[in-house]
């Protein structure tokens, strides 16, 4: 039984923004070919056809970049057409797209609503915190354009969530950001820690997120979130909800929280597949879908022991009281011990009883 997850980069790493901390821009600079250009419709059809042929139950297609909207609306209209054409097994299809939001207009929003796309919008809080690092090619802030794009999603009632990168400034200003999100009606939130460039994990940049800052961020955000929950105001924060699921002995949906990598298929614009969005590097190529099948790609994944290696935690994790819920964190953060180890330890020390309280409530009431 195969549930297939495919992350497609239809515009490779090309983007109309120049975010100063962009991890994918850094990845691209560390491979032989920096950009694979736009995905052709021929490659798109091959990816969709083979994914649906391999799937028995469901197939999730997520479009990311760079900025996927650069590929143009006709390409995504073709996505829907090809999915209908090749879904001969009638498996469940889920579509999602991650965007910087600056290219959203009425035509895009109408299409996303009519075709049931879940949209993730990258926004780093208020105008001040967002425009420090999320700038366009001319170095100008992008906050106003992003908010205009979100306005289009709201007008057409498109399901969306907000993805915020936790960097040196957003961590510091999280109370103000949280209030702004509530006032703006953003109730589905994701927060991901900022990454330093490959090989420079120990360096300091203006955006660098330190373990101390991340620990304070997590505790402050949890207090705000928990207090809202106690008052009956429900804000969905993916990371915290995943911890509650784990306390209820349910598997987390986020691979970076499960203790081991999952079977992901990240497809670059040329059809080449990689095991993870954080490892779209030459040494991790699994095969090109124009030449091989999903079964052969997963055989290659096993040969390089990508998932097995991700399951190896640092020796210090063995004696940690929170190992069962932390699980060593995302593989990309292990250098070799998780860079944010102290952040998570302090967070769980501070919140575990309240997390258990919430898990107990959900056990009894849901």
C-alpha positions as a Markdown table, in Angstrom:
| # | Residue | x | y | z |
|---|---|---|---|---|
| 1 | Unk | 0.0 | 0.0 | 0.0 |
| 2 | Unk | 1.7 | 3.2 | -1.1 |
| 3 | Unk | 0.9 | 6.7 | 0.0 |
| 4 | Unk | 3.1 | 8.8 | -2.2 |
| 5 | Unk | 4.4 | 12.2 | -1.3 |
| 6 | Unk | 5.9 | 14.3 | -4.1 |
| 7 | Unk | 7.5 | 17.7 | -3.7 |
| 8 | Unk | 7.9 | 19.3 | -7.2 |
| 9 | Unk | 10.1 | 22.4 | -8.0 |
| 10 | Unk | 8.6 | 23.6 | -11.3 |
| 11 | Unk | 10.8 | 26.7 | -11.4 |
| 12 | Unk | 13.8 | 25.0 | -9.7 |
| 13 | Unk | 15.4 | 27.5 | -7.3 |
| 14 | Unk | 14.4 | 30.6 | -9.3 |
| 15 | Unk | 12.7 | 33.3 | -7.3 |
| 16 | Unk | 11.5 | 36.9 | -7.6 |
| 17 | Unk | 12.7 | 37.5 | -4.0 |
| 18 | Unk | 16.2 | 37.6 | -2.5 |
| 19 | Unk | 15.6 | 36.4 | 1.0 |
| 20 | Unk | 18.9 | 36.8 | 2.9 |
| 21 | Unk | 18.7 | 33.5 | 4.7 |
| 22 | Unk | 17.3 | 31.3 | 1.8 |
| 23 | Unk | 18.5 | 27.7 | 2.4 |
| 24 | Unk | 17.6 | 26.6 | -1.1 |
| 25 | Unk | 19.7 | 29.3 | -2.7 |
| 26 | Unk | 22.6 | 28.1 | -0.6 |
| 27 | Unk | 21.9 | 24.5 | -1.6 |
| 28 | Unk | 21.9 | 25.4 | -5.3 |
| 29 | Unk | 25.3 | 27.0 | -4.9 |
| 30 | Unk | 26.7 | 23.8 | -3.5 |
| 31 | Unk | 25.9 | 21.7 | -6.6 |
| 32 | Unk | 27.2 | 21.5 | -10.1 |
| 33 | Unk | 24.1 | 22.9 | -11.7 |
| 34 | Unk | 22.7 | 25.8 | -9.8 |
| 35 | Unk | 19.4 | 26.1 | -11.6 |
| 36 | Unk | 17.5 | 23.6 | -13.7 |
| 37 | Unk | 15.2 | 26.2 | -15.2 |
| 38 | Unk | 11.5 | 25.7 | -15.7 |
| 39 | Unk | 10.0 | 22.1 | -15.7 |
| 40 | Unk | 8.7 | 21.1 | -19.1 |
| 41 | Unk | 5.1 | 19.8 | -19.5 |
| 42 | Unk | 6.6 | 16.6 | -20.7 |
| 43 | Unk | 8.6 | 16.1 | -17.5 |
| 44 | Unk | 5.5 | 17.1 | -15.5 |
| 45 | Unk | 3.4 | 14.5 | -17.1 |
| 46 | Unk | 6.1 | 11.8 | -16.5 |
| 47 | Unk | 6.2 | 12.7 | -12.8 |
| 48 | Unk | 2.4 | 12.7 | -12.3 |
| 49 | Unk | 1.9 | 9.5 | -14.4 |
| 50 | Unk | 4.5 | 7.6 | -12.5 |
| 51 | Unk | 3.5 | 8.9 | -9.1 |
| 52 | Unk | -0.1 | 7.9 | -9.6 |
| 53 | Unk | 0.9 | 4.5 | -11.1 |
| 54 | Unk | 3.0 | 3.8 | -8.0 |
| 55 | Unk | 0.3 | 5.0 | -5.5 |
| 56 | Unk | -2.4 | 2.6 | -4.3 |
| 57 | Unk | -4.1 | 4.9 | -1.7 |
| 58 | Unk | -3.3 | 8.6 | -1.9 |
| 59 | Unk | -0.9 | 10.9 | -3.7 |
| 60 | Unk | 0.2 | 14.3 | -2.4 |
| 61 | Unk | 1.7 | 16.8 | -4.7 |
| 62 | Unk | 3.3 | 19.8 | -3.2 |
| 63 | Unk | 4.8 | 22.6 | -5.3 |
| 64 | Unk | 7.7 | 24.6 | -4.0 |
| 65 | Unk | 10.7 | 26.5 | -5.1 |
| 66 | Unk | 12.2 | 28.9 | -5.4 |
| 67 | Unk | 8.9 | 30.5 | -6.3 |
| 68 | Unk | 6.6 | 28.0 | -8.1 |
| 69 | Unk | 4.2 | 30.7 | -9.3 |
| 70 | Unk | 6.9 | 31.8 | -11.7 |
| 71 | Unk | 6.1 | 28.8 | -13.8 |
| 72 | Unk | 2.8 | 30.4 | -14.6 |
| 73 | Unk | -0.9 | 29.5 | -14.2 |
| 74 | Unk | -1.2 | 27.5 | -17.4 |
| 75 | Unk | 1.4 | 25.1 | -16.0 |
| 76 | Unk | -0.8 | 24.4 | -13.0 |
| 77 | Unk | -3.9 | 24.1 | -15.0 |
| 78 | Unk | -2.0 | 21.4 | -16.8 |
| 79 | Unk | -1.2 | 19.8 | -13.5 |
| 80 | Unk | -4.9 | 19.3 | -12.7 |
| 81 | Unk | -5.6 | 18.1 | -16.3 |
| 82 | Unk | -2.8 | 15.5 | -16.1 |
| 83 | Unk | -3.9 | 14.3 | -12.6 |
| 84 | Unk | -7.4 | 13.6 | -13.9 |
| 85 | Unk | -6.0 | 11.9 | -17.0 |
| 86 | Unk | -3.6 | 9.5 | -15.2 |
| 87 | Unk | -5.6 | 8.8 | -12.0 |
| 88 | Unk | -6.8 | 5.5 | -13.3 |
| 89 | Unk | -6.8 | 3.9 | -9.9 |
| 90 | Unk | -9.0 | 6.7 | -8.4 |
| 91 | Unk | -6.6 | 7.3 | -5.6 |
| 92 | Unk | -7.1 | 10.4 | -3.4 |
| 93 | Unk | -5.1 | 13.4 | -4.7 |
| 94 | Unk | -4.0 | 16.3 | -2.5 |
| 95 | Unk | -2.4 | 19.4 | -3.9 |
| 96 | Unk | -0.5 | 22.1 | -2.0 |
| 97 | Unk | 1.7 | 25.0 | -2.9 |
| 98 | Unk | 4.2 | 27.0 | -1.0 |
| 99 | Unk | 4.6 | 30.6 | -2.1 |
| 100 | Unk | 6.1 | 33.9 | -1.1 |
| 101 | Unk | 2.6 | 35.4 | -1.9 |
| 102 | Unk | 3.8 | 38.4 | -4.0 |
| 103 | Unk | 2.5 | 37.1 | -7.3 |
| 104 | Unk | -1.0 | 36.1 | -6.0 |
| 105 | Unk | -3.9 | 37.8 | -7.9 |
| 106 | Unk | -7.6 | 37.1 | -8.4 |
| 107 | Unk | -6.9 | 34.7 | -11.3 |
| 108 | Unk | -4.5 | 32.6 | -9.2 |
| 109 | Unk | -6.8 | 32.7 | -6.1 |
| 110 | Unk | -9.8 | 31.6 | -8.2 |
| 111 | Unk | -7.9 | 28.7 | -9.6 |
| 112 | Unk | -6.5 | 27.6 | -6.2 |
| 113 | Unk | -10.0 | 27.7 | -4.7 |
| 114 | Unk | -11.7 | 25.8 | -7.5 |
| 115 | Unk | -9.0 | 23.1 | -7.5 |
| 116 | Unk | -8.8 | 22.7 | -3.7 |
| 117 | Unk | -5.1 | 23.7 | -3.3 |
| 118 | Unk | -3.9 | 24.2 | 0.2 |
| 119 | Unk | -1.6 | 27.3 | 0.1 |
| 120 | Unk | 1.3 | 28.0 | 2.4 |
| 121 | Unk | 2.4 | 31.6 | 2.5 |
| 122 | Unk | 5.8 | 32.6 | 3.7 |
| 123 | Unk | 5.6 | 35.6 | 6.0 |
| 124 | Unk | 8.0 | 36.6 | 8.7 |
| 125 | Unk | 5.6 | 38.5 | 11.0 |
| 126 | Unk | 5.1 | 42.2 | 11.0 |
| 127 | Unk | 6.3 | 44.7 | 8.3 |
| 128 | Unk | 9.4 | 45.4 | 10.4 |
| 129 | Unk | 10.5 | 41.8 | 11.0 |
| 130 | Unk | 9.5 | 40.6 | 7.5 |
| 131 | Unk | 11.3 | 43.3 | 5.6 |
| 132 | Unk | 14.6 | 42.9 | 7.3 |
| 133 | Unk | 15.4 | 39.7 | 5.4 |
| 134 | Unk | 12.5 | 39.0 | 3.0 |
| 135 | Unk | 13.4 | 41.5 | 0.2 |
| 136 | Unk | 12.9 | 41.6 | -3.5 |
| 137 | Unk | 15.6 | 41.7 | -6.2 |
| 138 | Unk | 15.9 | 45.4 | -5.7 |
| 139 | Unk | 16.4 | 45.0 | -1.9 |
| 140 | Unk | 13.0 | 46.4 | -1.1 |
| 141 | Unk | 10.7 | 44.9 | 1.6 |
| 142 | Unk | 7.9 | 42.5 | 0.5 |
| 143 | Unk | 5.4 | 42.8 | 3.3 |
| 144 | Unk | 2.8 | 44.9 | 1.5 |
| 145 | Unk | 2.8 | 42.6 | -1.6 |
| 146 | Unk | 2.5 | 39.5 | 0.6 |
| 147 | Unk | -0.4 | 41.0 | 2.5 |
| 148 | Unk | -2.1 | 41.9 | -0.7 |
| 149 | Unk | -1.7 | 38.3 | -1.9 |
| 150 | Unk | -3.2 | 37.0 | 1.3 |
| 151 | Unk | -6.1 | 39.4 | 0.8 |
| 152 | Unk | -6.8 | 37.6 | -2.5 |
| 153 | Unk | -6.8 | 34.2 | -0.8 |
| 154 | Unk | -9.2 | 35.5 | 1.9 |
| 155 | Unk | -11.5 | 37.0 | -0.8 |
| 156 | Unk | -11.8 | 33.7 | -2.6 |
| 157 | Unk | -11.9 | 31.6 | 0.7 |
| 158 | Unk | -8.8 | 29.6 | -0.2 |
| 159 | Unk | -7.4 | 27.4 | 2.6 |
| 160 | Unk | -4.0 | 28.7 | 3.6 |
| 161 | Unk | -1.5 | 28.7 | 6.4 |
| 162 | Unk | 1.4 | 31.0 | 7.4 |
| 163 | Unk | 4.9 | 29.8 | 7.4 |
| 164 | Unk | 7.3 | 31.9 | 9.4 |
| 165 | Unk | 11.1 | 31.4 | 9.5 |
| 166 | Unk | 12.4 | 31.8 | 13.1 |
| 167 | Unk | 15.5 | 34.0 | 12.7 |
| 168 | Unk | 17.3 | 36.3 | 15.1 |
| 169 | Unk | 14.6 | 39.0 | 14.8 |
| 170 | Unk | 11.4 | 37.0 | 14.5 |
| 171 | Unk | 12.5 | 35.0 | 17.6 |
| 172 | Unk | 13.0 | 38.3 | 19.5 |
| 173 | Unk | 9.6 | 39.8 | 18.4 |
| 174 | Unk | 7.4 | 36.7 | 18.7 |
| 175 | Unk | 4.9 | 38.3 | 21.1 |
| 176 | Unk | 4.2 | 41.1 | 18.7 |
| 177 | Unk | 4.1 | 38.8 | 15.7 |
| 178 | Unk | 1.7 | 36.4 | 17.5 |
| 179 | Unk | -0.7 | 39.3 | 18.3 |
| 180 | Unk | -0.4 | 40.6 | 14.7 |
| 181 | Unk | -1.3 | 37.1 | 13.3 |
| 182 | Unk | -4.3 | 36.9 | 15.6 |
| 183 | Unk | -5.5 | 40.3 | 14.6 |
| 184 | Unk | -5.1 | 39.4 | 11.0 |
| 185 | Unk | -7.1 | 36.2 | 11.3 |
| 186 | Unk | -4.2 | 33.9 | 10.7 |
| 187 | Unk | -5.1 | 30.8 | 12.7 |
| 188 | Unk | -2.9 | 28.1 | 11.1 |
| 189 | Unk | 0.7 | 28.7 | 11.8 |
| 190 | Unk | 4.0 | 27.0 | 11.1 |
| 191 | Unk | 7.4 | 28.1 | 12.5 |
| 192 | Unk | 10.6 | 26.7 | 11.2 |
| 193 | Unk | 14.1 | 27.5 | 12.6 |
| 194 | Unk | 16.4 | 29.4 | 10.3 |
| 195 | Unk | 19.3 | 27.5 | 8.8 |
| 196 | Unk | 22.8 | 28.8 | 8.4 |
| 197 | Unk | 24.6 | 28.0 | 5.1 |
| 198 | Unk | 26.0 | 24.5 | 4.6 |
| 199 | Unk | 29.4 | 24.2 | 6.2 |
| 200 | Unk | 28.9 | 27.4 | 8.1 |
| 201 | Unk | 26.6 | 26.1 | 10.9 |
| 202 | Unk | 28.8 | 27.7 | 13.6 |
| 203 | Unk | 29.1 | 31.1 | 12.0 |
| 204 | Unk | 27.1 | 34.2 | 12.9 |
| 205 | Unk | 25.1 | 36.2 | 10.4 |
| 206 | Unk | 22.5 | 38.9 | 11.0 |
| 207 | Unk | 19.7 | 36.4 | 10.8 |
| 208 | Unk | 21.4 | 33.5 | 12.7 |
| 209 | Unk | 19.2 | 31.8 | 15.2 |
| 210 | Unk | 21.1 | 30.8 | 18.4 |
| 211 | Unk | 20.0 | 28.0 | 20.6 |
| 212 | Unk | 19.4 | 30.4 | 23.5 |
| 213 | Unk | 17.2 | 32.6 | 21.3 |
| 214 | Unk | 15.3 | 29.7 | 19.9 |
| 215 | Unk | 14.6 | 28.3 | 23.4 |
| 216 | Unk | 13.2 | 31.7 | 24.6 |
| 217 | Unk | 11.2 | 31.9 | 21.4 |
| 218 | Unk | 9.6 | 28.4 | 22.0 |
| 219 | Unk | 8.7 | 29.2 | 25.6 |
| 220 | Unk | 7.3 | 32.6 | 24.9 |
| 221 | Unk | 5.2 | 31.3 | 21.9 |
| 222 | Unk | 3.9 | 28.4 | 24.0 |
| 223 | Unk | 2.8 | 30.6 | 26.8 |
| 224 | Unk | 0.8 | 32.7 | 24.4 |
| 225 | Unk | -0.7 | 29.7 | 22.6 |
| 226 | Unk | -1.5 | 27.8 | 25.8 |
| 227 | Unk | -3.2 | 30.9 | 27.4 |
| 228 | Unk | -5.3 | 31.3 | 24.3 |
| 229 | Unk | -6.3 | 27.6 | 24.5 |
| 230 | Unk | -7.3 | 27.9 | 28.1 |
| 231 | Unk | -9.6 | 30.8 | 27.1 |
| 232 | Unk | -11.1 | 28.8 | 24.3 |
| 233 | Unk | -9.3 | 30.7 | 21.5 |
| 234 | Unk | -7.9 | 28.0 | 19.2 |
| 235 | Unk | -4.7 | 28.9 | 17.2 |
| 236 | Unk | -3.2 | 26.0 | 15.3 |
| 237 | Unk | 0.6 | 25.8 | 15.7 |
| 238 | Unk | 1.8 | 22.7 | 14.0 |
| 239 | Unk | 4.9 | 22.0 | 16.1 |
| 240 | Unk | 3.0 | 22.1 | 19.4 |
| 241 | Unk | 0.1 | 20.1 | 18.1 |
| 242 | Unk | 2.5 | 17.4 | 16.9 |
| 243 | Unk | 4.0 | 17.1 | 20.4 |
| 244 | Unk | 0.5 | 16.5 | 21.8 |
| 245 | Unk | -0.1 | 13.9 | 19.2 |
| 246 | Unk | 3.1 | 12.1 | 20.2 |
| 247 | Unk | 2.1 | 12.2 | 23.9 |
| 248 | Unk | -1.1 | 10.5 | 22.7 |
| 249 | Unk | 1.1 | 7.8 | 21.1 |
| 250 | Unk | 0.1 | 9.0 | 17.6 |
| 251 | Unk | 2.8 | 9.3 | 14.9 |
| 252 | Unk | 3.8 | 12.8 | 14.0 |
| 253 | Unk | 3.1 | 14.0 | 10.4 |
| 254 | Unk | 6.2 | 16.2 | 10.3 |
| 255 | Unk | 9.3 | 14.1 | 9.4 |
| 256 | Unk | 11.7 | 16.3 | 11.2 |
| 257 | Unk | 9.9 | 15.4 | 14.4 |
| 258 | Unk | 9.6 | 11.7 | 14.0 |
| 259 | Unk | 13.2 | 10.8 | 14.8 |
| 260 | Unk | 13.8 | 9.5 | 11.3 |
| 261 | Unk | 13.4 | 10.8 | 7.7 |
| 262 | Unk | 10.4 | 9.7 | 5.8 |
| 263 | Unk | 9.9 | 8.6 | 2.2 |
| 264 | Unk | 9.9 | 11.9 | 0.4 |
| 265 | Unk | 10.4 | 12.5 | -3.3 |
| 266 | Unk | 11.7 | 15.9 | -4.0 |
| 267 | Unk | 11.6 | 16.4 | -7.8 |
| 268 | Unk | 13.8 | 19.2 | -9.4 |
| 269 | Unk | 12.7 | 20.8 | -12.6 |
| 270 | Unk | 14.7 | 18.3 | -14.7 |
| 271 | Unk | 12.9 | 15.3 | -13.2 |
| 272 | Unk | 15.8 | 14.3 | -10.9 |
| 273 | Unk | 14.6 | 13.0 | -7.5 |
| 274 | Unk | 16.2 | 13.7 | -4.1 |
| 275 | Unk | 15.3 | 12.3 | -0.6 |
| 276 | Unk | 14.7 | 15.6 | 1.2 |
| 277 | Unk | 14.3 | 19.3 | 0.5 |
| 278 | Unk | 17.3 | 19.9 | 2.7 |
| 279 | Unk | 19.5 | 17.5 | 0.6 |
| 280 | Unk | 18.9 | 18.5 | -3.0 |
| 281 | Unk | 22.6 | 18.0 | -3.6 |
| 282 | Unk | 24.5 | 16.1 | -6.3 |
| 283 | Unk | 25.6 | 13.4 | -3.9 |
| 284 | Unk | 22.0 | 12.6 | -3.0 |
| 285 | Unk | 20.5 | 12.1 | -6.4 |
| 286 | Unk | 18.2 | 9.1 | -6.5 |
| 287 | Unk | 17.5 | 8.9 | -10.2 |
| 288 | Unk | 15.6 | 10.8 | -12.9 |
| 289 | Unk | 11.9 | 10.0 | -13.4 |
| 290 | Unk | 12.4 | 10.3 | -17.1 |
| 291 | Unk | 14.5 | 7.1 | -16.9 |
| 292 | Unk | 13.5 | 5.2 | -13.7 |
| 293 | Unk | 10.5 | 4.3 | -11.7 |
| 294 | Unk | 9.5 | 5.2 | -8.1 |
| 295 | Unk | 10.3 | 1.7 | -7.1 |
| 296 | Unk | 13.9 | 2.0 | -8.5 |
| 297 | Unk | 14.2 | 5.4 | -6.8 |
| 298 | Unk | 13.3 | 3.9 | -3.4 |
| 299 | Unk | 15.8 | 1.1 | -4.0 |
| 300 | Unk | 18.5 | 3.7 | -4.5 |
| 301 | Unk | 17.4 | 5.4 | -1.3 |
| 302 | Unk | 18.0 | 2.2 | 0.5 |
| 303 | Unk | 21.4 | 1.7 | -1.0 |
| 304 | Unk | 22.7 | 5.0 | 0.2 |
| 305 | Unk | 21.1 | 4.3 | 3.7 |
| 306 | Unk | 19.5 | 7.7 | 3.8 |
| 307 | Unk | 16.7 | 6.8 | 6.2 |
| 308 | Unk | 18.8 | 4.4 | 8.2 |
| 309 | Unk | 21.4 | 7.1 | 8.9 |
| 310 | Unk | 18.8 | 9.5 | 9.9 |
| 311 | Unk | 17.6 | 7.2 | 12.7 |
| 312 | Unk | 21.0 | 7.3 | 14.4 |
| 313 | Unk | 20.7 | 9.8 | 17.3 |
| 314 | Unk | 23.6 | 11.3 | 19.2 |
| 315 | Unk | 24.8 | 9.3 | 22.2 |
| 316 | Unk | 23.7 | 12.1 | 24.5 |
| 317 | Unk | 20.0 | 11.5 | 23.5 |
| 318 | Unk | 20.1 | 8.0 | 25.1 |
| 319 | Unk | 20.0 | 9.4 | 28.7 |
| 320 | Unk | 17.7 | 12.4 | 28.0 |
| 321 | Unk | 14.3 | 12.3 | 29.7 |
| 322 | Unk | 12.7 | 14.0 | 26.7 |
| 323 | Unk | 14.2 | 11.7 | 24.0 |
| 324 | Unk | 10.8 | 10.1 | 23.3 |
| 325 | Unk | 9.2 | 13.4 | 22.3 |
| 326 | Unk | 12.2 | 15.2 | 20.9 |
| 327 | Unk | 13.6 | 12.2 | 19.0 |
| 328 | Unk | 16.8 | 14.0 | 18.1 |
| 329 | Unk | 15.2 | 16.6 | 15.9 |
| 330 | Unk | 15.7 | 17.1 | 12.2 |
| 331 | Unk | 18.6 | 15.4 | 10.5 |
| 332 | Unk | 19.8 | 18.7 | 9.0 |
| 333 | Unk | 20.2 | 20.2 | 12.5 |
| 334 | Unk | 22.5 | 17.3 | 13.7 |
| 335 | Unk | 26.1 | 18.5 | 13.5 |
| 336 | Unk | 26.4 | 15.7 | 14.8 |
| 337 | Unk | 24.4 | 16.6 | 18.0 |
| 338 | Unk | 21.3 | 18.7 | 17.3 |
| 339 | Unk | 22.3 | 22.3 | 17.2 |
| 340 | Unk | 19.1 | 23.2 | 19.1 |
| 341 | Unk | 19.4 | 20.4 | 21.7 |
| 342 | Unk | 19.5 | 22.9 | 24.6 |
| 343 | Unk | 16.6 | 24.8 | 23.1 |
| 344 | Unk | 14.4 | 21.8 | 23.1 |
| 345 | Unk | 15.5 | 20.6 | 26.6 |
| 346 | Unk | 14.7 | 24.0 | 28.1 |
| 347 | Unk | 11.4 | 24.1 | 26.2 |
| 348 | Unk | 10.2 | 20.7 | 27.5 |
| 349 | Unk | 11.4 | 21.4 | 31.0 |
| 350 | Unk | 9.2 | 24.5 | 30.9 |
| 351 | Unk | 6.1 | 23.1 | 29.1 |
| 352 | Unk | 5.9 | 19.3 | 29.6 |
| 353 | Unk | 3.2 | 19.4 | 32.3 |
| 354 | Unk | 1.0 | 21.7 | 30.3 |
| 355 | Unk | 1.6 | 19.6 | 27.2 |
| 356 | Unk | 0.5 | 16.5 | 29.2 |
| 357 | Unk | -2.5 | 18.4 | 30.5 |
| 358 | Unk | -3.6 | 19.3 | 27.0 |
| 359 | Unk | -3.0 | 15.7 | 25.8 |
| 360 | Unk | -5.2 | 14.4 | 28.6 |
| 361 | Unk | -7.9 | 16.9 | 27.6 |
| 362 | Unk | -7.9 | 15.7 | 24.0 |
| 363 | Unk | -7.9 | 12.1 | 25.1 |
| 364 | Unk | -11.0 | 12.7 | 27.1 |
| 365 | Unk | -12.9 | 15.0 | 24.8 |
| 366 | Unk | -11.9 | 14.2 | 21.2 |
